Amino acid sequence: MREPGTSLTRLTDVVARRGGEDPAVLADDAEGLHRLSASELCQRIDAVARGLVARGAPRGERIGLFAPPSPAWIAVRLGIG
């Protein structure tokens, strides 16, 4: 869960409100073009953050992310905070 008032939180919420279904992430790879709308990206970010909290990760915990760049990577990175 993101806390109100943080700049990253404000940015993703503003993007979701203003962009809605507009593309927020476009990625092209061997499997084709992947598109995430602003609202989909925010939903994924929130899901990652909630999952971390549910697993007991306290605020400020260091979390490593080792994965190739992708739309999923972006959501996980932003969900970590």
Secondary structure, 3 states (H helix, E strand, C coil): CCCCCCHHHHHHHHHHHHHCCCEEEEEEECCEEEEEEHHHHHHHHHHHHHHHHHCCCCCCCCCCCCCCCCHHHHHHHHHHC
